[in-house]
Amino acid sequence: MERYIAIARARADSLDEARSMIESIGASYIGSIRLTELYYKTSIGRLVVREIEGEDTLKLIYYAKRMSGIVTIFRVYVVYTRERGELKKILKDVLGTDAVVNISRDIYYLNQVEIHLDNVSKLGAFIGLKRMFGFKRGEKRRNIRLIKDLLEKLNINPDDLVDALYGDLLEVGRG
């Protein structure tokens, strides 16, 4: 299914401080998850398999077109499957794995935006804002505004934002 995703992500000095700030502006706690993202080599875009601990299905996500700015917009295609082992083996054999990212994530929700407090192995702590949407007239602008407003409420400086997926940050760290 083709969708769009608006993302803003920044490094966090302290997840406890970020959690306090998020709760002080009225965000609702949704839950905690542990997930693994497998990044595969592609010539265009990014192909990621996301496994959430305890869930039967996994997501195959293709991050296609990217529009960068304070809020990054991706056109994404998402497929859900229960063929865990087979899919990962095929992708690894055919494309090769770029990065494996392990994440502990607390999820909050405010004003139609998911707020993630992520502890990412080998990378540290991050606060992320995410909004999935279709691409009707005005949707891009509206979703960018929702995330920018939340960045302001959380006192996140645009200069502190990280314009990359976690797998890309791991690759940069290798080089």
C-alpha positions in Angstrom: 0.0 0.0 0.0 1.4 3.4 -1.0 1.4 6.0 1.8 3.4 9.0 2.8 5.2 9.5 6.1 6.4 12.7 7.7 9.3 12.3 10.1 11.3 14.6 12.3 14.0 13.0 14.6 16.5 14.5 17.0 19.2 13.1 19.3 18.1 13.2 22.9 20.5 13.9 25.8 18.1 12.2 28.2 15.0 10.1 27.5 13.7 10.8 31.0 13.8 14.5 30.3 12.2 14.0 27.0 9.5 11.8 28.6 8.8 14.5 31.2 8.4 17.1 28.5 6.1 14.9 26.4 3.9 14.1 29.3 3.8 17.8 30.4 2.2 18.8 27.0 -0.5 16.2 27.3 0.8 13.3 25.1 -0.9 9.9 25.8 1.4 6.9 26.5 0.5 4.1 24.1 3.1 1.4 25.1 6.6 0.1 24.7 8.0 -2.2 22.0 11.3 -3.7 21.0 12.0 -3.9 17.4 14.7 -4.8 14.9 15.1 -3.1 11.5 17.1 -4.9 8.8 18.3 -2.5 6.0 19.0 -4.0 2.6 21.2 -2.7 -0.2 19.3 -0.9 -2.9 20.3 1.4 -5.8 17.3 3.7 -5.2 15.5 4.4 -1.9 15.7 2.3 1.2 14.3 -1.2 1.8 13.7 -2.2 5.4 12.2 -5.2 7.2 10.8 -4.2 10.6 10.2 -7.0 13.2 8.4 -6.2 16.4 9.1 -8.5 19.3 6.1 -10.7 20.1 4.3 -10.0 16.8 3.6 -12.7 14.2 3.8 -10.4 11.2 6.6 -8.2 10.0 6.6 -5.2 7.8 8.5 -4.8 4.5 8.9 -1.1 3.9 10.2 0.6 0.8 11.2 4.2 1.4 11.0 5.6 -2.1 11.0 9.3 -2.9 12.4 11.6 -0.2 11.7 15.3 0.3 14.0 16.8 3.0 13.5 19.8 5.1 12.9 20.4 8.8 10.3 17.6 8.4 11.4 14.8 6.0 8.6 13.3 3.8 9.0 9.8 2.3 6.7 8.1 -0.2 6.5 4.6 1.3 5.2 1.2 0.3 4.3 -1.2 3.1 3.7 -4.9 2.9 2.8 -7.1 5.9 3.8 -10.7 5.9 4.0 -13.8 8.2 6.8 -15.3 5.9 9.5 -14.1 8.3 12.4 -16.4 7.7 11.8 -16.9 4.0 11.5 -13.2 3.2 14.6 -12.2 5.2 16.7 -15.0 3.6 15.6 -14.0 0.0 16.4 -10.3 0.7 19.8 -11.1 2.3 20.8 -13.5 -0.5 19.6 -11.2 -3.4 20.4 -7.7 -2.0 22.7 -8.1 0.9 22.2 -6.5 4.3 23.5 -3.0 5.0 22.6 -2.6 8.7 20.8 -4.2 11.6 19.3 -1.8 14.1 17.9 -2.8 17.5 15.5 -0.3 19.1 13.7 0.0 22.4 10.8 2.4 21.8 8.2 4.1 24.0 5.3 5.4 22.0 3.2 8.4 22.8 0.4 10.1 20.8 -0.6 13.8 20.6 -2.5 15.8 18.0 -2.5 12.9 15.4 1.3 12.5 15.7 3.2 9.5 17.1 6.0 10.5 19.4 8.8 7.9 19.7 11.4 7.8 22.5 14.0 5.5 21.1 17.0 3.9 22.6 19.0 2.7 19.6 21.8 0.2 19.9 25.2 1.7 18.8 23.5 5.1 18.2 22.0 6.3 21.5 18.8 8.1 22.4 16.4 9.8 20.0 13.1 11.5 20.0 11.1 11.1 16.9 7.8 12.5 15.5 5.9 10.5 12.8 2.7 10.9 10.9 1.5 8.6 8.2 -0.9 10.1 5.6 -2.4 9.8 2.1 -1.6 12.4 -0.5 -4.7 14.4 -0.9 -4.5 18.0 -1.8 -3.1 19.9 1.2 -2.1 16.8 3.2 1.6 17.3 2.9 1.4 20.9 4.2 -1.0 20.0 7.0 1.2 17.2 8.3 4.4 19.2 8.1 2.6 21.9 10.2 1.4 19.3 12.8 5.0 18.1 13.3 6.6 21.6 13.3 4.1 22.7 15.9 5.0 19.7 18.1 8.7 20.4 17.6 8.1 23.9 18.9 6.1 22.7 21.9 8.9 20.2 22.8 11.6 22.9 22.4 13.5 20.9 19.8 15.8 23.1 17.8 15.7 22.5 14.0 19.5 22.5 14.1 19.4 19.4 16.3 17.3 17.3 13.9 18.8 14.2 12.2 17.8 13.8 8.6 18.5 10.1 8.2 17.0 6.7 9.0 18.8 4.7 11.7 20.4 2.3 9.2 21.9 5.3 7.4 23.3 6.7 10.6 25.0 3.3 11.3 26.5 3.3 7.8 27.9 6.9 8.3 29.4 5.7 11.6 31.3 2.9 9.8 32.9 5.2 7.3 
